[in-house]
């Protein structure tokens, strides 16, 4: 039996995932949560439960601000926390987002698979089964994007460069970016030079525009 935790802030999405997975006799939904932090807590609590732990976490990447209006923890961060537990469950990201920054963030956090929410039911079930076995499960669009990065490494941004550019896109200064990412201003400037070179642009604004057009942000 594959024991699954659903983590998504939209009840209707969780209902849809449950409806699909309930059709498979070997998959059982043991819990649902609406925040990434609750997903981490649920996994931690399951490790001492007598009825068994969680095998696979279906994790969204972006969670709404909730009732407090504050930004909630993201799925990539929660995935990293879950994977830091002893004998953790595998995490399968199920999301609407397929930009480079989202994909790399999830993969580097330890997600074993990455599926888009428009995937057909059969693909979702197959991905859950693969995740339970620790096998990579990527949607076609995501696999293609990762393959493109491998084939043209000189033209793609590294995970750190994407983090820097993502902060540039929301208006952060070099000093603020350095503080957020624990980098010196000189290192931030170096990353920006590499970003501009790879994207073939000369300004921060043009870099953000080019990255968005290419689906990186």
N, C-alpha and C positions, 0 to 999 in steps of 0.2 A: 504494500500500500504506500502511495506517495502522499505525504502530508504537506498541505500547502497553506501558506499565509498570504492573504491579499492585502496590499498596501496601496490605497488610492484615495484621494480626498473627495472623489465623486461617487456617491452611492449608486448611481445608475450604471457607472462603469463596473463597479464591483458586482452588481447584479448580473451584468452581461458576462463577465468572466466566470462567475459561479455557474451560470446557466450552461456555458460551454463545457466547463471542467466536470460538472456533475454528470455529464453524459458518459464519462469514462468511469467504469467500475473500479479502476485501480487508483483513482485520484480522489482524495477527500479534502475538503476545505475545513481546516481546523480553527481558523480565526480570520477576522477582517479588522483592519484598522484604517483610520483616515489621515494619519500623520506619519512622517518618516520616523520621528522619535518614538511613537507608539510601536512601530514595527520592531525597532531595536529592543524595546522593553519586552515585547511579546516573545521575541526569540530568546532573550535572556531567561525569562520565566519558564519557557518551555523546556529548557535544559535540565530543570530539576523536577519536571512533571512526571508522574508515574505512568501516564498513558502514552508516553513517547514524545519526542521532540518534533521539530519542523524540518522537513527535507528540502523544500523549495520556497523561497519568498518571491512573489510577483510584485516588483517594486516600480512605482511610477517615479519619474525624475523630478517633477516640479509640483509642489504642494501649495495651495492657496494660502493667503494670509490668515484665514480663520476668523474667529469672532473678535480677537484682540486687535486685528489689523496689522499685526507684526509678521514679518517674513518668517516662514517656517523653514526648518531644516530640509535640505534637498535630498533626493534619493541617492545620489552618488555618495554624499557624506555618510548617510545611514548605511549604505552598502559597505563602506570601508569599516565602519564600527562593527557591523555584524560579522564581517570576515575576520575581524580581530579576535573574536571569541574562540575558545578551544573547540575543535570539531564543529564548526558553524555550518548552517545550511547553505546551499548554493543560492545565488540571487539571479533571477531572470528579470531584467528590466523590460517593462511593458509600457510604452509611452507614445506620445504623438510627435516627439521631437527627434530629428535625425541630423542635426548639425554636427560638425566635427567636434566642437567643444563639448557637446552633450555625450556623444559616443565615446570619445577618449576619456572623459571624466568618469563614465560608468565602468569602462573596461579597466582603467587604472585603479579604480576603487575595488575591483575584484569581481565584478559581475561576470557570470559564466555565459550569459546570453543577452541579446538585445533584440526585442521584437517591437514592431510598431502596432498600434491599436487597430489598424485596419487589416491586420493579418487574418486570413480565413481560420475558422475554428479548428480545422485539421492541423494547421501549422502551429496553432497555440498549444494544442494537446501534445504534438510531437516535440515542441520546444520544452514543455514542462517535463516530459519523460527524459529528454536529453539532459536537461539541467539536473534532474535527480541523479543522473549517472555521472555528473561532472563533465559532460560533453558540451562543447560550444554550440550555441544555437543562435544564429543571426538571421534576421530577415534579409531578403534579397537586396534591398536598397542599402542596408547597413553594410552588408558584406561587400557590395560593390564599392562603397565609399572607402572602406578600409583597404581594399585591394588597390584602389587608385592611389592611396597614400603610399603604399609599398612600392608601386611602380614608378612614382615620380617624387621621391623623397626630397629632392632639391627645391621643389616648388610648394611643398605643403608646410604648414606651421606646426611646430612642436606643441605638446600639451601646455608647456609653460608660456610659449608665445601666444597661444590662444587665450590663456588666462589673462595675460597682460592686455591683449587687444579687447577682450570682453570688458575690462575695466575702463579702457579708453572710450569704448562705445557708450558708457554711461556717464562720461564726463569727468572721470577722475584725473587728477594731475599726476605727474611722475612721482612726486613725493607721496601722494596718497596711495598710488599703486604699490610703491615700495613698502609702505607701512602695512598694507593689506596682505601682501605676499611675502613679507619679511625679506625684501631685497633692498640693496642700496640703489640710490637714484642713478648711479653710473651703470649698474646692471640693467635697470629698467630701460635706460637710453640705448644700451647695447641691443636689448631685445627688440626695441622699436626699429633700430637700423636694420636688423635682420628681417623683421616683418616687412618693412618697406621694400627691401631688396627682393624678397621672395614674391611679393605681390606686384612688383613693378610700379610702385607709386612713390610719391615724394612727401606726402603729408599724412597726419593722423586721420583726418576726415576721409581722405581717399582710401586709406587702408581699411577703415571700418566699412566703407561702401563696397570695396572690392571683396572683402571677406564675406559680407552678407550676400552679395550677388553669387558668390561661389558656394554658398551654403555652409560656411564655416561657423558663422555666428547665428 
